[in-house]
Amino acid sequence: MTDFEALKRVVQRANDHWGPVSVLVNNAAAAGFGPIGEQSPKLVRRIYETNVIGPSLLLRKNRRGSS
């Protein structure tokens, strides 16, 4: 979910195989356990990239009229 180039390839493969994506379910997530103050910046960044950036990039790539 954090590699935009890989996400673009997945979208292209899905479009090639099934046609344009009309429904996108963002079902991937990452989480840390314990108090936020005890989580490393690296873990917080990974959680944010997985839960926010990745789905946003997929939605952007799949918006109507995109190529």
N, CA, C and O atoms as a CHARMM CRD file, in Angstrom:
* protein
*
  268
    1    1 MET  N      0.80100  -1.19800   0.00000 PROA 1      0.00000
    2    1 MET  CA     0.00000   0.00000   0.00000 PROA 1      0.00000
    3    1 MET  C      0.84500   1.26500   0.00000 PROA 1      0.00000
    4    1 MET  O      0.31200   2.36300  -0.16000 PROA 1      0.00000
    5    2 THR  N      2.13700   1.12800   0.17500 PROA 2      0.00000
    6    2 THR  CA     2.96500   2.32800   0.25800 PROA 2      0.00000
    7    2 THR  C      3.85600   2.52400  -0.96500 PROA 2      0.00000
    8    2 THR  O      4.59100   3.50900  -1.03800 PROA 2      0.00000
    9    3 ASP  N      3.80300   1.62000  -1.90800 PROA 3      0.00000
   10    3 ASP  CA     4.63000   1.71100  -3.12000 PROA 3      0.00000
   11    3 ASP  C      3.73400   2.13200  -4.28900 PROA 3      0.00000
   12    3 ASP  O      3.03400   1.30300  -4.86900 PROA 3      0.00000
   13    4 PHE  N      3.76000   3.43000  -4.63000 PROA 4      0.00000
   14    4 PHE  CA     2.84600   3.95400  -5.64500 PROA 4      0.00000
   15    4 PHE  C      3.04000   3.27400  -6.99500 PROA 4      0.00000
   16    4 PHE  O      2.06100   3.00100  -7.69000 PROA 4      0.00000
   17    5 GLU  N      4.26500   3.00000  -7.37600 PROA 5      0.00000
   18    5 GLU  CA     4.50900   2.34000  -8.66500 PROA 5      0.00000
   19    5 GLU  C      3.88500   0.94600  -8.67900 PROA 5      0.00000
   20    5 GLU  O      3.30800   0.53900  -9.68700 PROA 5      0.00000
   21    6 ALA  N      3.99300   0.21600  -7.58200 PROA 6      0.00000
   22    6 ALA  CA     3.37600  -1.11100  -7.49500 PROA 6      0.00000
   23    6 ALA  C      1.85500  -0.99500  -7.53600 PROA 6      0.00000
   24    6 ALA  O      1.19000  -1.81300  -8.17200 PROA 6      0.00000
   25    7 LEU  N      1.30300   0.00700  -6.86700 PROA 7      0.00000
   26    7 LEU  CA    -0.14600   0.20700  -6.89900 PROA 7      0.00000
   27    7 LEU  C     -0.62600   0.50300  -8.31700 PROA 7      0.00000
   28    7 LEU  O     -1.66700   0.00000  -8.74000 PROA 7      0.00000
   29    8 LYS  N      0.12800   1.31400  -9.04800 PROA 8      0.00000
   30    8 LYS  CA    -0.24800   1.61000 -10.44000 PROA 8      0.00000
   31    8 LYS  C     -0.24000   0.33500 -11.27700 PROA 8      0.00000
   32    8 LYS  O     -1.11600   0.14400 -12.12100 PROA 8      0.00000
   33    9 ARG  N      0.73600  -0.53500 -11.05300 PROA 9      0.00000
   34    9 ARG  CA     0.78900  -1.79600 -11.80800 PROA 9      0.00000
   35    9 ARG  C     -0.40800  -2.68700 -11.47600 PROA 9      0.00000
   36    9 ARG  O     -0.98000  -3.31800 -12.36500 PROA 9      0.00000
   37   10 VAL  N     -0.78300  -2.73800 -10.21300 PROA 10     0.00000
   38   10 VAL  CA    -1.93900  -3.54800  -9.81200 PROA 10     0.00000
   39   10 VAL  C     -3.20700  -3.02500 -10.48200 PROA 10     0.00000
   40   10 VAL  O     -4.00800  -3.80400 -10.99900 PROA 10     0.00000
   41   11 VAL  N     -3.38500  -1.71400 -10.47100 PROA 11     0.00000
   42   11 VAL  CA    -4.56200  -1.11500 -11.11000 PROA 11     0.00000
   43   11 VAL  C     -4.56500  -1.43500 -12.59900 PROA 11     0.00000
   44   11 VAL  O     -5.60100  -1.80600 -13.15100 PROA 11     0.00000
   45   12 GLN  N     -3.42200  -1.29600 -13.24900 PROA 12     0.00000
   46   12 GLN  CA    -3.33900  -1.57100 -14.68500 PROA 12     0.00000
   47   12 GLN  C     -3.65700  -3.03300 -14.98600 PROA 12     0.00000
   48   12 GLN  O     -4.36900  -3.33300 -15.94400 PROA 12     0.00000
   49   13 ARG  N     -3.12500  -3.94200 -14.16400 PROA 13     0.00000
   50   13 ARG  CA    -3.40400  -5.37300 -14.37400 PROA 13     0.00000
   51   13 ARG  C     -4.88700  -5.66700 -14.19500 PROA 13     0.00000
   52   13 ARG  O     -5.46800  -6.43000 -14.96700 PROA 13     0.00000
   53   14 ALA  N     -5.50100  -5.06600 -13.17900 PROA 14     0.00000
   54   14 ALA  CA    -6.93800  -5.27300 -12.95900 PROA 14     0.00000
   55   14 ALA  C     -7.74000  -4.72400 -14.13000 PROA 14     0.00000
   56   14 ALA  O     -8.67900  -5.37000 -14.59700 PROA 14     0.00000
   57   15 ASN  N     -7.37900  -3.54200 -14.60400 PROA 15     0.00000
   58   15 ASN  CA    -8.08100  -2.95000 -15.75100 PROA 15     0.00000
   59   15 ASN  C     -7.90700  -3.79500 -17.00400 PROA 15     0.00000
   60   15 ASN  O     -8.85600  -3.97700 -17.76700 PROA 15     0.00000
   61   16 ASP  N     -6.70900  -4.30900 -17.22100 PROA 16     0.00000
   62   16 ASP  CA    -6.45700  -5.15000 -18.39300 PROA 16     0.00000
   63   16 ASP  C     -7.25200  -6.44700 -18.33300 PROA 16     0.00000
   64   16 ASP  O     -7.74300  -6.92600 -19.35600 PROA 16     0.00000
   65   17 HSD  N     -7.38000  -7.01200 -17.14700 PROA 17     0.00000
   66   17 HSD  CA    -8.03500  -8.31300 -16.99900 PROA 17     0.00000
   67   17 HSD  C     -9.55900  -8.19800 -16.92100 PROA 17     0.00000
   68   17 HSD  O    -10.26900  -8.96000 -17.57700 PROA 17     0.00000
   69   18 TRP  N    -10.06900  -7.24900 -16.12100 PROA 18     0.00000
   70   18 TRP  CA   -11.50300  -7.16200 -15.87000 PROA 18     0.00000
   71   18 TRP  C    -12.16800  -5.91200 -16.43200 PROA 18     0.00000
   72   18 TRP  O    -13.39300  -5.79400 -16.38800 PROA 18     0.00000
   73   19 GLY  N    -11.39500  -4.99400 -16.95100 PROA 19     0.00000
   74   19 GLY  CA   -11.96000  -3.72200 -17.39200 PROA 19     0.00000
   75   19 GLY  C    -11.84300  -2.69800 -16.27500 PROA 19     0.00000
   76   19 GLY  O    -11.27200  -2.98900 -15.22300 PROA 19     0.00000
   77   20 PRO  N    -12.37600  -1.51100 -16.49200 PROA 20     0.00000
   78   20 PRO  CA   -12.24000  -0.43800 -15.50900 PROA 20     0.00000
   79   20 PRO  C    -12.78700  -0.82400 -14.13700 PROA 20     0.00000
   80   20 PRO  O    -13.82100  -1.48200 -14.02800 PROA 20     0.00000
   81   21 VAL  N    -12.08600  -0.40800 -13.11000 PROA 21     0.00000
   82   21 VAL  CA   -12.51200  -0.64800 -11.73300 PROA 21     0.00000
   83   21 VAL  C    -13.64500   0.31800 -11.41800 PROA 21     0.00000
   84   21 VAL  O    -13.48800   1.53000 -11.56300 PROA 21     0.00000
   85   22 SER  N    -14.79300  -0.21800 -10.98500 PROA 22     0.00000
   86   22 SER  CA   -15.92000   0.64700 -10.64000 PROA 22     0.00000
   87   22 SER  C    -16.17500   0.67300  -9.13600 PROA 22     0.00000
   88   22 SER  O    -16.87100   1.56000  -8.64100 PROA 22     0.00000
   89   23 VAL  N    -15.61800  -0.29100  -8.40500 PROA 23     0.00000
   90   23 VAL  CA   -15.75600  -0.33300  -6.95100 PROA 23     0.00000
   91   23 VAL  C    -14.38200  -0.62600  -6.36900 PROA 23     0.00000
   92   23 VAL  O    -13.70500  -1.56100  -6.79600 PROA 23     0.00000
   93   24 LEU  N    -13.97700   0.16900  -5.40100 PROA 24     0.00000
   94   24 LEU  CA   -12.68400  -0.02700  -4.75500 PROA 24     0.00000
   95   24 LEU  C    -12.90600  -0.15700  -3.25700 PROA 24     0.00000
   96   24 LEU  O    -13.43600   0.75800  -2.62700 PROA 24     0.00000
   97   25 VAL  N    -12.50700  -1.28100  -2.68300 PROA 25     0.00000
   98   25 VAL  CA   -12.62000  -1.51200  -1.24700 PROA 25     0.00000
   99   25 VAL  C    -11.22600  -1.37600  -0.64800 PROA 25     0.00000
  100   25 VAL  O    -10.34100  -2.18700  -0.92400 PROA 25     0.00000
  101   26 ASN  N    -11.03700  -0.35700   0.16500 PROA 26     0.00000
  102   26 ASN  CA    -9.76200  -0.15900   0.85000 PROA 26     0.00000
  103   26 ASN  C     -9.78300  -0.98500   2.12600 PROA 26     0.00000
  104   26 ASN  O    -10.34700  -0.56700   3.13800 PROA 26     0.00000
  105   27 ASN  N     -9.16300  -2.16700   2.07300 PROA 27     0.00000
  106   27 ASN  CA    -9.26900  -3.11400   3.16600 PROA 27     0.00000
  107   27 ASN  C     -7.93100  -3.40600   3.83000 PROA 27     0.00000
  108   27 ASN  O     -7.87200  -4.27200   4.70300 PROA 27     0.00000
  109   28 ALA  N     -6.87600  -2.73500   3.46100 PROA 28     0.00000
  110   28 ALA  CA    -5.57400  -2.95100   4.08900 PROA 28     0.00000
  111   28 ALA  C     -5.40400  -1.96400   5.23400 PROA 28     0.00000
  112   28 ALA  O     -5.86800  -0.82600   5.15800 PROA 28     0.00000
  113   29 ALA  N     -4.74300  -2.40300   6.28600 PROA 29     0.00000
  114   29 ALA  CA    -4.49900  -1.50300   7.41700 PROA 29     0.00000
  115   29 ALA  C     -3.27800  -1.97200   8.18900 PROA 29     0.00000
  116   29 ALA  O     -2.91700  -3.14900   8.17500 PROA 29     0.00000
  117   30 ALA  N     -2.66300  -1.02800   8.85300 PROA 30     0.00000
  118   30 ALA  CA    -1.54900  -1.31900   9.75000 PROA 30     0.00000
  119   30 ALA  C     -1.87600  -0.67500  11.08800 PROA 30     0.00000
  120   30 ALA  O     -2.61300   0.30900  11.14600 PROA 30     0.00000
  121   31 ALA  N     -1.32900  -1.22700  12.15600 PROA 31     0.00000
  122   31 ALA  CA    -1.57400  -0.67100  13.48600 PROA 31     0.00000
  123   31 ALA  C     -0.36100  -0.90500  14.36700 PROA 31     0.00000
  124   31 ALA  O      0.40600  -1.84700  14.16500 PROA 31     0.00000
  125   32 GLY  N     -0.20800  -0.04600  15.32700 PROA 32     0.00000
  126   32 GLY  CA     0.80100  -0.22400  16.35800 PROA 32     0.00000
  127   32 GLY  C      0.08800  -0.57600  17.65300 PROA 32     0.00000
  128   32 GLY  O     -1.10600  -0.31700  17.80500 PROA 32     0.00000
  129   33 PHE  N      0.81000  -1.15500  18.56600 PROA 33     0.00000
  130   33 PHE  CA     0.20900  -1.53900  19.84000 PROA 33     0.00000
  131   33 PHE  C      0.93000  -0.81100  20.96400 PROA 33     0.00000
  132   33 PHE  O      2.15500  -0.69000  20.95000 PROA 33     0.00000
  133   34 GLY  N      0.17700  -0.33600  21.92100 PROA 34     0.00000
  134   34 GLY  CA     0.74600   0.39100  23.04100 PROA 34     0.00000
  135   34 GLY  C      0.53600   1.88100  22.88800 PROA 34     0.00000
  136   34 GLY  O     -0.03100   2.34200  21.89700 PROA 34     0.00000
  137   35 PRO  N      0.99700   2.63300  23.87500 PROA 35     0.00000
  138   35 PRO  CA     0.83700   4.09200  23.84100 PROA 35     0.00000
  139   35 PRO  C      1.54200   4.70800  22.63300 PROA 35     0.00000
  140   35 PRO  O      2.63800   4.28300  22.26800 PROA 35     0.00000
  141   36 ILE  N      0.92100   5.69800  22.02200 PROA 36     0.00000
  142   36 ILE  CA     1.48900   6.33900  20.83700 PROA 36     0.00000
  143   36 ILE  C      2.85900   6.92700  21.14200 PROA 36     0.00000
  144   36 ILE  O      3.73500   6.93800  20.27700 PROA 36     0.00000
  145   37 GLY  N      3.05000   7.40900  22.35000 PROA 37     0.00000
  146   37 GLY  CA     4.33400   7.98800  22.72500 PROA 37     0.00000
  147   37 GLY  C      5.47000   6.98800  22.76400 PROA 37     0.00000
  148   37 GLY  O      6.63900   7.37500  22.78000 PROA 37     0.00000
  149   38 GLU  N      5.14200   5.71300  22.77900 PROA 38     0.00000
  150   38 GLU  CA     6.16200   4.66600  22.80500 PROA 38     0.00000
  151   38 GLU  C      6.41500   4.06000  21.42900 PROA 38     0.00000
  152   38 GLU  O      7.27500   3.19100  21.28700 PROA 38     0.00000
  153   39 GLN  N      5.68300   4.50400  20.42300 PROA 39     0.00000
  154   39 GLN  CA     5.86500   3.96800  19.08000 PROA 39     0.00000
  155   39 GLN  C      6.90500   4.80000  18.34600 PROA 39     0.00000
  156   39 GLN  O      6.93200   6.02500  18.45500 PROA 39     0.00000
  157   40 SER  N      7.74700   4.12600  17.60900 PROA 40     0.00000
  158   40 SER  CA     8.82600   4.81600  16.90000 PROA 40     0.00000
  159   40 SER  C      8.26200   5.66400  15.76000 PROA 40     0.00000
  160   40 SER  O      7.19900   5.35500  15.22000 PROA 40     0.00000
  161   41 PRO  N      8.97400   6.72800  15.39400 PROA 41     0.00000
  162   41 PRO  CA     8.54900   7.52300  14.23700 PROA 41     0.00000
  163   41 PRO  C      8.44200   6.67600  12.97000 PROA 41     0.00000
  164   41 PRO  O      7.57100   6.92100  12.13500 PROA 41     0.00000
  165   42 LYS  N      9.31400   5.69100  12.82100 PROA 42     0.00000
  166   42 LYS  CA     9.26700   4.81300  11.64500 PROA 42     0.00000
  167   42 LYS  C      7.94700   4.04400  11.60300 PROA 42     0.00000
  168   42 LYS  O      7.33200   3.92700  10.54300 PROA 42     0.00000
  169   43 LEU  N      7.50900   3.51900  12.75000 PROA 43     0.00000
  170   43 LEU  CA     6.24900   2.78000  12.80800 PROA 43     0.00000
  171   43 LEU  C      5.06800   3.70600  12.53800 PROA 43     0.00000
  172   43 LEU  O      4.15800   3.34600  11.79100 PROA 43     0.00000
  173   44 VAL  N      5.07500   4.89000  13.13600 PROA 44     0.00000
  174   44 VAL  CA     3.98100   5.84400  12.91700 PROA 44     0.00000
  175   44 VAL  C      3.89600   6.20800  11.44000 PROA 44     0.00000
  176   44 VAL  O      2.80000   6.29200  10.88600 PROA 44     0.00000
  177   45 ARG  N      5.03700   6.42300  10.80000 PROA 45     0.00000
  178   45 ARG  CA     5.06000   6.74900   9.36500 PROA 45     0.00000
  179   45 ARG  C      4.49000   5.58800   8.54100 PROA 45     0.00000
  180   45 ARG  O      3.70600   5.81100   7.61800 PROA 45     0.00000
  181   46 ARG  N      4.88200   4.34800   8.87000 PROA 46     0.00000
  182   46 ARG  CA     4.38100   3.18100   8.13300 PROA 46     0.00000
  183   46 ARG  C      2.86600   3.05700   8.28300 PROA 46     0.00000
  184   46 ARG  O      2.16500   2.78000   7.31000 PROA 46     0.00000
  185   47 ILE  N      2.36400   3.26000   9.49400 PROA 47     0.00000
  186   47 ILE  CA     0.91900   3.19500   9.72800 PROA 47     0.00000
  187   47 ILE  C      0.19800   4.25100   8.89000 PROA 47     0.00000
  188   47 ILE  O     -0.80400   3.95100   8.24100 PROA 47     0.00000
  189   48 TYR  N      0.70200   5.47900   8.90200 PROA 48     0.00000
  190   48 TYR  CA     0.07200   6.56800   8.14900 PROA 48     0.00000
  191   48 TYR  C      0.11800   6.29900   6.64500 PROA 48     0.00000
  192   48 TYR  O     -0.87600   6.49000   5.94500 PROA 48     0.00000
  193   49 GLU  N      1.26700   5.85900   6.15700 PROA 49     0.00000
  194   49 GLU  CA     1.39000   5.58000   4.72000 PROA 49     0.00000
  195   49 GLU  C      0.46200   4.45200   4.29800 PROA 49     0.00000
  196   49 GLU  O     -0.13800   4.51100   3.22500 PROA 49     0.00000
  197   50 THR  N      0.34000   3.42300   5.13200 PROA 50     0.00000
  198   50 THR  CA    -0.52000   2.28700   4.80100 PROA 50     0.00000
  199   50 THR  C     -1.99600   2.64700   4.88800 PROA 50     0.00000
  200   50 THR  O     -2.77800   2.27200   4.01500 PROA 50     0.00000
  201   51 ASN  N     -2.38100   3.36700   5.92900 PROA 51     0.00000
  202   51 ASN  CA    -3.79700   3.61400   6.19200 PROA 51     0.00000
  203   51 ASN  C     -4.35600   4.85800   5.51100 PROA 51     0.00000
  204   51 ASN  O     -5.56800   4.95900   5.31700 PROA 51     0.00000
  205   52 VAL  N     -3.49600   5.80600   5.14700 PROA 52     0.00000
  206   52 VAL  CA    -3.97800   7.06200   4.56300 PROA 52     0.00000
  207   52 VAL  C     -3.43800   7.26700   3.14700 PROA 52     0.00000
  208   52 VAL  O     -4.20900   7.43600   2.20300 PROA 52     0.00000
  209   53 ILE  N     -2.12600   7.25200   3.00600 PROA 53     0.00000
  210   53 ILE  CA    -1.52000   7.55900   1.70900 PROA 53     0.00000
  211   53 ILE  C     -1.85200   6.48400   0.67100 PROA 53     0.00000
  212   53 ILE  O     -2.27900   6.81500  -0.43500 PROA 53     0.00000
  213   54 GLY  N     -1.66500   5.21300   1.00400 PROA 54     0.00000
  214   54 GLY  CA    -1.93000   4.12900   0.04800 PROA 54     0.00000
  215   54 GLY  C     -3.34200   4.15400  -0.50500 PROA 54     0.00000
  216   54 GLY  O     -3.52000   4.17000  -1.72300 PROA 54     0.00000
  217   55 PRO  N     -4.36400   4.15900   0.36700 PROA 55     0.00000
  218   55 PRO  CA    -5.73000   4.22300  -0.14900 PROA 55     0.00000
  219   55 PRO  C     -6.00200   5.49300  -0.96200 PROA 55     0.00000
  220   55 PRO  O     -6.72900   5.45100  -1.95400 PROA 55     0.00000
  221   56 SER  N     -5.42300   6.61100  -0.54400 PROA 56     0.00000
  222   56 SER  CA    -5.61100   7.85800  -1.29700 PROA 56     0.00000
  223   56 SER  C     -5.02700   7.74500  -2.69600 PROA 56     0.00000
  224   56 SER  O     -5.62700   8.21400  -3.66400 PROA 56     0.00000
  225   57 LEU  N     -3.85100   7.12000  -2.80500 PROA 57     0.00000
  226   57 LEU  CA    -3.23500   6.94400  -4.11900 PROA 57     0.00000
  227   57 LEU  C     -4.06400   6.01500  -4.99700 PROA 57     0.00000
  228   57 LEU  O     -4.21200   6.26100  -6.19400 PROA 57     0.00000
  229   58 LEU  N     -4.60800   4.94500  -4.40900 PROA 58     0.00000
  230   58 LEU  CA    -5.47200   4.04500  -5.18600 PROA 58     0.00000
  231   58 LEU  C     -6.71200   4.77900  -5.68100 PROA 58     0.00000
  232   58 LEU  O     -7.09800   4.64200  -6.84200 PROA 58     0.00000
  233   59 LEU  N     -7.32900   5.55200  -4.80700 PROA 59     0.00000
  234   59 LEU  CA    -8.50800   6.31900  -5.22700 PROA 59     0.00000
  235   59 LEU  C     -8.14600   7.30000  -6.33100 PROA 59     0.00000
  236   59 LEU  O     -8.89400   7.46600  -7.29500 PROA 59     0.00000
  237   60 ARG  N     -7.00800   7.94200  -6.18600 PROA 60     0.00000
  238   60 ARG  CA    -6.56300   8.90400  -7.20500 PROA 60     0.00000
  239   60 ARG  C     -6.35200   8.21000  -8.54700 PROA 60     0.00000
  240   60 ARG  O     -6.76500   8.73100  -9.58300 PROA 60     0.00000
  241   61 LYS  N     -5.71800   7.04900  -8.54000 PROA 61     0.00000
  242   61 LYS  CA    -5.44100   6.31900  -9.77500 PROA 61     0.00000
  243   61 LYS  C     -6.73000   5.81500 -10.41700 PROA 61     0.00000
  244   61 LYS  O     -6.80600   5.69200 -11.63900 PROA 61     0.00000
  245   62 ASN  N     -7.73900   5.52500  -9.60800 PROA 62     0.00000
  246   62 ASN  CA    -8.98200   4.95000 -10.11800 PROA 62     0.00000
  247   62 ASN  C    -10.08800   5.96200 -10.33800 PROA 62     0.00000
  248   62 ASN  O    -11.21200   5.57800 -10.66000 PROA 62     0.00000
  249   63 ARG  N     -9.80300   7.23900 -10.17400 PROA 63     0.00000
  250   63 ARG  CA   -10.87800   8.21500 -10.33800 PROA 63     0.00000
  251   63 ARG  C    -11.39900   8.18000 -11.77700 PROA 63     0.00000
  252   63 ARG  O    -10.67800   7.81600 -12.70600 PROA 63     0.00000
  253   64 ARG  N    -12.61600   8.55200 -11.93200 PROA 64     0.00000
  254   64 ARG  CA   -13.25800   8.55000 -13.24400 PROA 64     0.00000
  255   64 ARG  C    -12.46100   9.41300 -14.21100 PROA 64     0.00000
  256   64 ARG  O    -12.10000  10.54700 -13.89900 PROA 64     0.00000
  257   65 GLY  N    -12.19800   8.86900 -15.36600 PROA 65     0.00000
  258   65 GLY  CA   -11.48600   9.60600 -16.39800 PROA 65     0.00000
  259   65 GLY  C     -9.97500   9.49400 -16.30800 PROA 65     0.00000
  260   65 GLY  O     -9.26200  10.07600 -17.12500 PROA 65     0.00000
  261   66 SER  N     -9.46900   8.74300 -15.31300 PROA 66     0.00000
  262   66 SER  CA    -8.01200   8.61200 -15.21000 PROA 66     0.00000
  263   66 SER  C     -7.51600   7.61700 -16.23600 PROA 66     0.00000
  264   66 SER  O     -8.27800   6.78900 -16.73800 PROA 66     0.00000
  265   67 SER  N     -6.24300   7.70300 -16.54200 PROA 67     0.00000
  266   67 SER  CA    -5.67200   6.74700 -17.49400 PROA 67     0.00000
  267   67 SER  C     -4.37100   6.21400 -16.96200 PROA 67     0.00000
  268   67 SER  O     -3.72700   5.39300 -17.61500 PROA 67     0.00000
